[in-house]
Amino acid sequence: MTLVVRHLLLILLLVGCQQFTYTTSNGEIYGTSYKYRYVHPETQELDPLIPEKIEKELNRIDLIFSTYKDNSEVLNTSIEEMNSWSKDLKYLYDLSLNLSEISKNSFDPLQGGILDFSAVAKGYAVDKVAEIMQENGISDYFIEIGGEIKAKGLAPHRGNWKWAIEDPFSMNQKIFKSFSMPFKGLSIATSGEYKNPGHIWGGGPRDVANVTVLHESAAYADAWATTMYVLGTKEGLKIAENEQIAVFFIKKDGETLNSSQWSRIYP
């Protein structure tokens, strides 16, 4: 769960008459991989410590939510000590309670008496990295941590960023369906057990191979993706319509279903 790899690359791009600087970084965190990309005009001076700030923030979040580090906040507190929680822990707890209430307890951060925010922490980390970029004047970026994504603005070629849903029926990495990211930005999260059977807690019909959720917040998208997977297509679509959640299901038989809110974003 410690950040062990980081590759940073700066590329100067010439688009039309204006030059842009493209920064890209890859590494490992939270037991998975991460990457981020951002683009800015060459004439825009940015803080050279942005990559360091991002790395520091990723590790700060790890020390709050890790269920593998003995000194993490989540392993050294209880519900009774809520008044002393960090604002990050309190935020994800409140978010989880909200989803639990809406979904009839299909999303629960309390597993076996232990607080566990693994179903939402990666998305939250994506949101926090995006905050750093926006606070530093970056409006064109793409962030991904363990499959949870947030992107905004334009890619290096000055077209929209692209993203795709992975084919849950293929043994190799294969695209099921690809999409263009709206310029105003979006967060995307997926959930499924086709790569790691049995890792998602909860009951439900288990009729879903893959579920993808779109939301302004990566934390909410992350949490809703897990919730929708547990709920299954029938109950999941019902709640998605009530709550205006953009969700796309790939059922285990290969059939696809999506909410009306998804169709508004991707007709």
N, C-alpha and C positions, 0 to 999 in steps of 0.2 A: 504493500500500500504506500510505498515511498516513491517519490519521483526519482527515477534512476537514469533516464535518458533524455537528452534534449539536443535537437538539431535545429539551428537557426540559420536561415538563408535569406539574404536580401538580393532582390533582382530589380534592375532598372528597366522599365518598360517604356516604350515610346508609342503612344496612341494618338493619332492625328497630329496636332501640333504641340500637345502637352505631354510631358514626361511624368510617369508615375513610378513610385517605389512599391514593390511587392515584397512583403515580409511573410515568411512561412516558418513554422516550428512544429516539430513532432516529438513525442516522448511517451512515457508510461506513468500512469498515476491510478490509484484506486484499484489496482489489480487489472487494469485494462490500458488501452492506448488513448492518446489524445492528439489532436492537431488543431492548429489555428492558422488562419491566413488573414492578412489585411492589406489594403491598398490605399495609398494616399498620394496626392500630387507631390512631385519632387520639391516644389516650392514651399510646402507645408512642413514646418519644423516640428518634429515630434520628440517627446522625451525619450532618450536612448535607453532608459531603464524600464520601458514598458514590458519587455520579456521577463525581466527580473521581478517586476511587480506581479505579473501573472503567475510565475512560478511560486512566489511567496504566498499568493492567495490560494492556489491549489493545495499547497501543503497545509495552510491554515485550516481549510475546510476539512482536510484529512484528519487533523488532530481533534476535530469536533465530532465527526460522524463515523470514523473508522470503527468497525467491530472486531478488528484484528490487532489494534494497538492498545496495549494495556493502559496507556496514559491518556487515551481519548476521552473527551468530555462525556460522550454518550455511554461509555462503559463505567463511568465513575459518578453517576448521578441517578436519580429516581424521580418519579412523578411528584413525590412529596417535597422534593427540592426545587420545584419549578421556579420559584421566585429568584433563585440564584443562577438560572440558566443563561447562557449567552443569547443574544437576540437572534442568532442564526438557528440555534436549536429550537427556540420558542417559535420562530416563524414556520419551520417545517413541521413542528408538532401541530400548530394551529391549522396549517394547510391540510395535514393528514386527517385531523378531526373533521374538518369541513367535508372532505371527500368521503370519509367513512360514514358520515351522517347522510349524505346524498345517495350513496351507493348501498345503503343498508348493511354496513360493516364489511363490505367487500375489500376495503382498503384499511389495513390496521398496522400501525407502526410498532405495536406492542406484541412481540412474539416470544411466547414462553416466559413472560415476565421481564423480558429485556427489550429496551428501546432499540429499534432497528429501522434506519431510514435509507437503506440501500436501494429501495425502489424509487427514491426521489432525490437523493443527494447528488448524483451525477448531473441531473438536470439543473439543480440549484447551482452547482459549480459552473456550468455553462453560462447561466445568467450572470454570475458574479464576474466571470471573465469578460462578458459583453459589457458590463458596467465599467470596467477598467478601460476598455477601448473607447466607449462613448465619452467618458470623463476626460479622455486625452484627445478628443477631437477626431476619432476614427469613425467614419460612417459607412465604410465598405469593408465588411468582414465576414468570415465563415469560421465557426467554432464547432468542434465535434469532440465529445468525450464518451468513449464506449458506445457509440452509436446514437447518442443524443446530440441534436444539432440545433444551432441558432445561427442565422445568417441575415444579412441586411445589405442593401445597396447593390453595387455592381462588382463583378469579378474582374480579374486582371485584364481580360480582353474587352472589358467594358460592356459585356452582356450580363444577363442575370446569372447568379450562381445556380448550379445544378445539383440535384440530389435524387436518390433512388431508393426504392424499397427492395430489399434483398429477397430473392426467391427462396421461400422456406422449404421447398421440395427438392432443391438441388444440393448435392454433396459438396459442390464447389461454389465459390462466390459467383453468383449470377444475378443479374438484374431482373426483377419481376416487372417493375414499372418505374420509369424515370419522370422527373418533374422539373419545372423551372421555378426558382424561388421568387416570390413577389418582391418588388423593389423595396417596399416599405418594411420588409422583414418578417420573419416567422420562426417559431421553434417547432422542432419535430422530434418525436420519441416513438420508439417501437418496442413491442413486447412479444415474447414467444419463447417456447421451450424446445424448438427444433435443434438447437445447438447444445443446450444444456438441460436435458429432461429433469423435471422435478424441482427446479430451483425457485419456482414461483409459488409462494404459499397461498392458501385459500382453496375453497371448493369450486363450485360452479360446474357448468356442463362440459367444459374443456373441448369445445367444438371449434376452437380457433387455432390456426397454425401461426398466424402473425396478425398483429393489430398495430396500426399507426395512428397517432394522434397529433393534430396541429393545434398550436396555442400561441399566444403572445409570450407566455412564460414557459421556459424550458422545464422548470420545476413542476409546473402544473401538467405539462404535456407528459413528462416522465411518470408522474403519479397516475394520471388518467389512463395511460397506456397499460400499466399493470392492472388497474382497476377494471378496464374494459376486457382484458384477457380473462380475468377471473369471472366476470359477469357473463361472458359469452355473448353471442350475437343478438339473441332475442332481448334480454334485459339491457344489454349494453346499448343497443340502438334506441331503446325506449328512453333511457336516461340521457343519451346523447341528444335526442330531440328536445327533451325537457330543458336541458342545460345549455343547449346550442353548442355542443362540442363537435368539432370536426374529426371524425373517426373513419378509418378505412379498415375493414376486416378481410382477411384471406382465410376462409374456412378450411378445415382439414380435407374436405373433398375438392378443394380448388376453386369453389365458388367465391365471388367477391361481393361484398356489401359495403355501403357507405352511408353516412348520415347526410341530411340535406345541407348542413353547414359545410361539410366537405365539398359538396357540389357547388357551393357558392364560391369557394376558393379555386377549385379545379373542376370546372363544368365538364 
